[in-house]
Amino acid sequence: MAEPPCPAARLLVVDDDPEIGALLAQYLGQHGLQTDVVGDGAAMWAALQRSRFDAVVLDLMLPGDDGLALCQQLRAQSSLPVIMLTARGRPMDRILGLETGADDYMAKPFDPRELLARLRAVLRRTGVQLEPPPARLHFAGWTLDTRRRALQAADGRRHLLGDTDFAVLLLLLRQPDQVLERDFLVEQVYGRDRQPNDRGIDMCISRLRQVLEDDSRAPALIRTVRHRGYSLAGPVHADD
């Protein structure tokens, strides 16, 4: 008998901007994350009493108690993951947010795709079961079999990927034509205990290029964005 599907992860977005709340509810919902939206701290506490959530996306600037105060209060009584959003992008603001107990911190304006990736990473670290990736991803004449972690070329050649190479390629394929910051890749693949200057990600990219590129010294598929990170040239098509 087939196992019942895992329930979708449930998120609580706390933001007093109705447009941002509606955008996130729609976008995250389209990607399998059930999303509730409230506008202030009082509504946040009421929602947390009513329902179980797997993570909170918390705006810093709120009426009444601000996001820092709410995060500190929440952390005192719960290990619920928190990603903080703010228009303040200074390093000191980010440090303060993390020291208050946030698991991650993003400055506005932000790309919803990056927020989704960061949410997935936080949820994976806390053991929440997420919707699995599509069975196959097709790109540039290649097919990635996500169940077997195998790449297949148009001529039938197959390459089995190690854990790190698979994780990095999957991140790139889920956000084609988007620059993935190098530090972001390090955190997603290795976790926060890995040093950002570690060369593991670069070695992984080099291995993937040797398989995927016609000339790994002049890559056209996995591109280096100087001083930032890497980007995979789309399009990418998925099927089950």
Contacts in CASP RR format, 6 or more apart in sequence:
PFRMAT RR
TARGET T0000
AUTHOR 0000-0000-0000
METHOD contacts of the structure
MODEL  1
MAEPPCPAARLLVVDDDPEIGALLAQYLGQHGLQTDVVGDGAAMWAALQR
SRFDAVVLDLMLPGDDGLALCQQLRAQSSLPVIMLTARGRPMDRILGLET
GADDYMAKPFDPRELLARLRAVLRRTGVQLEPPPARLHFAGWTLDTRRRA
LQAADGRRHLLGDTDFAVLLLLLRQPDQVLERDFLVEQVYGRDRQPNDRG
IDMCISRLRQVLEDDSRAPALIRTVRHRGYSLAGPVHADD
6 129 0 8 1.000
6 130 0 8 1.000
6 131 0 8 1.000
8 32 0 8 1.000
8 33 0 8 1.000
8 34 0 8 1.000
8 131 0 8 1.000
9 32 0 8 1.000
9 33 0 8 1.000
9 34 0 8 1.000
9 54 0 8 1.000
9 55 0 8 1.000
9 123 0 8 1.000
9 128 0 8 1.000
9 129 0 8 1.000
9 130 0 8 1.000
10 33 0 8 1.000
10 34 0 8 1.000
10 35 0 8 1.000
10 36 0 8 1.000
10 51 0 8 1.000
10 52 0 8 1.000
10 53 0 8 1.000
10 54 0 8 1.000
11 28 0 8 1.000
11 33 0 8 1.000
11 34 0 8 1.000
11 35 0 8 1.000
11 36 0 8 1.000
11 53 0 8 1.000
11 54 0 8 1.000
11 55 0 8 1.000
11 56 0 8 1.000
11 57 0 8 1.000
11 119 0 8 1.000
12 35 0 8 1.000
12 36 0 8 1.000
12 37 0 8 1.000
12 38 0 8 1.000
12 44 0 8 1.000
12 47 0 8 1.000
12 48 0 8 1.000
12 53 0 8 1.000
12 55 0 8 1.000
12 56 0 8 1.000
12 57 0 8 1.000
13 21 0 8 1.000
13 24 0 8 1.000
13 25 0 8 1.000
13 35 0 8 1.000
13 36 0 8 1.000
13 37 0 8 1.000
13 38 0 8 1.000
13 56 0 8 1.000
13 57 0 8 1.000
14 37 0 8 1.000
14 38 0 8 1.000
14 39 0 8 1.000
14 40 0 8 1.000
14 41 0 8 1.000
14 43 0 8 1.000
14 44 0 8 1.000
14 56 0 8 1.000
14 57 0 8 1.000
14 58 0 8 1.000
14 59 0 8 1.000
14 62 0 8 1.000
14 67 0 8 1.000
14 70 0 8 1.000
15 21 0 8 1.000
15 24 0 8 1.000
15 37 0 8 1.000
15 39 0 8 1.000
15 57 0 8 1.000
15 59 0 8 1.000
15 62 0 8 1.000
15 85 0 8 1.000
16 39 0 8 1.000
16 40 0 8 1.000
16 59 0 8 1.000
16 61 0 8 1.000
16 62 0 8 1.000
16 63 0 8 1.000
17 59 0 8 1.000
20 59 0 8 1.000
21 37 0 8 1.000
22 37 0 8 1.000
23 112 0 8 1.000
24 35 0 8 1.000
24 37 0 8 1.000
24 57 0 8 1.000
24 112 0 8 1.000
24 115 0 8 1.000
25 35 0 8 1.000
25 36 0 8 1.000
25 37 0 8 1.000
27 112 0 8 1.000
27 116 0 8 1.000
28 35 0 8 1.000
28 112 0 8 1.000
28 116 0 8 1.000
28 119 0 8 1.000
29 35 0 8 1.000
31 116 0 8 1.000
32 131 0 8 1.000
33 116 0 8 1.000
33 119 0 8 1.000
36 47 0 8 1.000
36 51 0 8 1.000
36 53 0 8 1.000
38 44 0 8 1.000
38 46 0 8 1.000
38 47 0 8 1.000
39 62 0 8 1.000
39 63 0 8 1.000
40 62 0 8 1.000
40 63 0 8 1.000
40 64 0 8 1.000
40 65 0 8 1.000
41 62 0 8 1.000
41 64 0 8 1.000
41 65 0 8 1.000
41 70 0 8 1.000
44 56 0 8 1.000
44 58 0 8 1.000
44 70 0 8 1.000
47 53 0 8 1.000
48 80 0 8 1.000
53 80 0 8 1.000
54 80 0 8 1.000
54 81 0 8 1.000
54 123 0 8 1.000
54 126 0 8 1.000
54 128 0 8 1.000
55 80 0 8 1.000
55 81 0 8 1.000
55 82 0 8 1.000
55 83 0 8 1.000
55 119 0 8 1.000
55 122 0 8 1.000
55 123 0 8 1.000
55 126 0 8 1.000
55 128 0 8 1.000
56 74 0 8 1.000
56 80 0 8 1.000
56 81 0 8 1.000
56 82 0 8 1.000
56 83 0 8 1.000
57 82 0 8 1.000
57 83 0 8 1.000
57 85 0 8 1.000
57 115 0 8 1.000
57 119 0 8 1.000
58 67 0 8 1.000
58 70 0 8 1.000
58 71 0 8 1.000
58 82 0 8 1.000
58 83 0 8 1.000
58 84 0 8 1.000
58 85 0 8 1.000
58 102 0 8 1.000
59 67 0 8 1.000
59 84 0 8 1.000
59 85 0 8 1.000
59 86 0 8 1.000
60 66 0 8 1.000
60 67 0 8 1.000
60 68 0 8 1.000
60 84 0 8 1.000
60 85 0 8 1.000
60 86 0 8 1.000
60 87 0 8 1.000
60 88 0 8 1.000
60 93 0 8 1.000
60 97 0 8 1.000
61 67 0 8 1.000
61 86 0 8 1.000
61 87 0 8 1.000
62 70 0 8 1.000
65 73 0 8 1.000
67 84 0 8 1.000
68 96 0 8 1.000
68 97 0 8 1.000
68 100 0 8 1.000
71 82 0 8 1.000
71 84 0 8 1.000
71 97 0 8 1.000
71 100 0 8 1.000
71 101 0 8 1.000
71 102 0 8 1.000
72 100 0 8 1.000
72 101 0 8 1.000
74 80 0 8 1.000
74 82 0 8 1.000
75 82 0 8 1.000
75 100 0 8 1.000
75 101 0 8 1.000
79 126 0 8 1.000
81 103 0 8 1.000
81 122 0 8 1.000
81 123 0 8 1.000
81 125 0 8 1.000
81 126 0 8 1.000
82 101 0 8 1.000
82 102 0 8 1.000
82 103 0 8 1.000
82 104 0 8 1.000
83 102 0 8 1.000
83 103 0 8 1.000
83 104 0 8 1.000
83 105 0 8 1.000
83 106 0 8 1.000
83 115 0 8 1.000
83 118 0 8 1.000
83 119 0 8 1.000
83 122 0 8 1.000
84 97 0 8 1.000
84 102 0 8 1.000
84 104 0 8 1.000
84 105 0 8 1.000
84 106 0 8 1.000
85 106 0 8 1.000
85 107 0 8 1.000
85 108 0 8 1.000
85 110 0 8 1.000
85 115 0 8 1.000
86 93 0 8 1.000
86 105 0 8 1.000
86 106 0 8 1.000
86 107 0 8 1.000
86 108 0 8 1.000
87 107 0 8 1.000
87 108 0 8 1.000
88 107 0 8 1.000
89 107 0 8 1.000
93 105 0 8 1.000
94 105 0 8 1.000
94 107 0 8 1.000
97 105 0 8 1.000
98 105 0 8 1.000
103 122 0 8 1.000
104 118 0 8 1.000
104 121 0 8 1.000
104 122 0 8 1.000
106 114 0 8 1.000
106 115 0 8 1.000
106 118 0 8 1.000
111 178 0 8 1.000
113 175 0 8 1.000
113 178 0 8 1.000
114 175 0 8 1.000
114 178 0 8 1.000
114 184 0 8 1.000
117 171 0 8 1.000
117 174 0 8 1.000
117 175 0 8 1.000
117 184 0 8 1.000
117 188 0 8 1.000
118 184 0 8 1.000
120 130 0 8 1.000
121 187 0 8 1.000
121 188 0 8 1.000
123 130 0 8 1.000
124 130 0 8 1.000
125 191 0 8 1.000
132 146 0 8 1.000
133 146 0 8 1.000
133 170 0 8 1.000
133 174 0 8 1.000
133 238 0 8 1.000
134 146 0 8 1.000
134 238 0 8 1.000
134 239 0 8 1.000
134 240 0 8 1.000
135 145 0 8 1.000
135 146 0 8 1.000
135 147 0 8 1.000
135 239 0 8 1.000
135 240 0 8 1.000
136 143 0 8 1.000
136 144 0 8 1.000
136 145 0 8 1.000
136 146 0 8 1.000
136 238 0 8 1.000
136 239 0 8 1.000
136 240 0 8 1.000
137 143 0 8 1.000
137 144 0 8 1.000
137 146 0 8 1.000
137 170 0 8 1.000
137 173 0 8 1.000
137 236 0 8 1.000
137 237 0 8 1.000
137 238 0 8 1.000
138 144 0 8 1.000
138 236 0 8 1.000
138 237 0 8 1.000
138 238 0 8 1.000
138 239 0 8 1.000
139 173 0 8 1.000
139 176 0 8 1.000
139 221 0 8 1.000
139 232 0 8 1.000
139 234 0 8 1.000
139 235 0 8 1.000
139 236 0 8 1.000
139 237 0 8 1.000
140 212 0 8 1.000
140 221 0 8 1.000
140 233 0 8 1.000
140 234 0 8 1.000
141 153 0 8 1.000
141 154 0 8 1.000
142 151 0 8 1.000
142 152 0 8 1.000
142 153 0 8 1.000
142 154 0 8 1.000
142 212 0 8 1.000
143 151 0 8 1.000
143 152 0 8 1.000
144 150 0 8 1.000
144 151 0 8 1.000
144 169 0 8 1.000
144 170 0 8 1.000
144 173 0 8 1.000
145 151 0 8 1.000
145 152 0 8 1.000
146 170 0 8 1.000
148 160 0 8 1.000
149 160 0 8 1.000
149 161 0 8 1.000
149 162 0 8 1.000
149 163 0 8 1.000
149 166 0 8 1.000
150 158 0 8 1.000
150 159 0 8 1.000
150 160 0 8 1.000
150 161 0 8 1.000
151 158 0 8 1.000
151 159 0 8 1.000
151 161 0 8 1.000
151 169 0 8 1.000
151 211 0 8 1.000
151 212 0 8 1.000
152 158 0 8 1.000
152 159 0 8 1.000
159 211 0 8 1.000
161 169 0 8 1.000
164 189 0 8 1.000
164 200 0 8 1.000
164 204 0 8 1.000
165 204 0 8 1.000
165 207 0 8 1.000
165 208 0 8 1.000
167 188 0 8 1.000
167 189 0 8 1.000
168 185 0 8 1.000
168 189 0 8 1.000
168 201 0 8 1.000
168 204 0 8 1.000
168 205 0 8 1.000
168 208 0 8 1.000
169 208 0 8 1.000
171 180 0 8 1.000
171 185 0 8 1.000
171 188 0 8 1.000
171 189 0 8 1.000
172 180 0 8 1.000
172 222 0 8 1.000
172 230 0 8 1.000
172 231 0 8 1.000
172 232 0 8 1.000
173 232 0 8 1.000
173 236 0 8 1.000
174 236 0 8 1.000
175 232 0 8 1.000
176 232 0 8 1.000
176 233 0 8 1.000
176 234 0 8 1.000
176 235 0 8 1.000
176 236 0 8 1.000
177 231 0 8 1.000
177 232 0 8 1.000
177 233 0 8 1.000
177 234 0 8 1.000
178 231 0 8 1.000
179 225 0 8 1.000
179 228 0 8 1.000
179 229 0 8 1.000
179 230 0 8 1.000
179 231 0 8 1.000
180 229 0 8 1.000
180 230 0 8 1.000
180 231 0 8 1.000
181 228 0 8 1.000
181 229 0 8 1.000
182 196 0 8 1.000
182 201 0 8 1.000
182 228 0 8 1.000
182 229 0 8 1.000
182 230 0 8 1.000
183 196 0 8 1.000
185 201 0 8 1.000
185 229 0 8 1.000
185 230 0 8 1.000
186 194 0 8 1.000
186 196 0 8 1.000
186 198 0 8 1.000
186 201 0 8 1.000
187 194 0 8 1.000
189 201 0 8 1.000
189 204 0 8 1.000
190 198 0 8 1.000
205 222 0 8 1.000
205 224 0 8 1.000
205 230 0 8 1.000
206 216 0 8 1.000
208 222 0 8 1.000
209 216 0 8 1.000
209 219 0 8 1.000
209 221 0 8 1.000
209 222 0 8 1.000
210 216 0 8 1.000
212 221 0 8 1.000
212 222 0 8 1.000
213 219 0 8 1.000
213 220 0 8 1.000
213 221 0 8 1.000
213 222 0 8 1.000
214 220 0 8 1.000
220 233 0 8 1.000
221 232 0 8 1.000
221 233 0 8 1.000
222 230 0 8 1.000
222 231 0 8 1.000
222 232 0 8 1.000
222 233 0 8 1.000
223 230 0 8 1.000
223 231 0 8 1.000
223 232 0 8 1.000
223 233 0 8 1.000
224 230 0 8 1.000
225 231 0 8 1.000
END
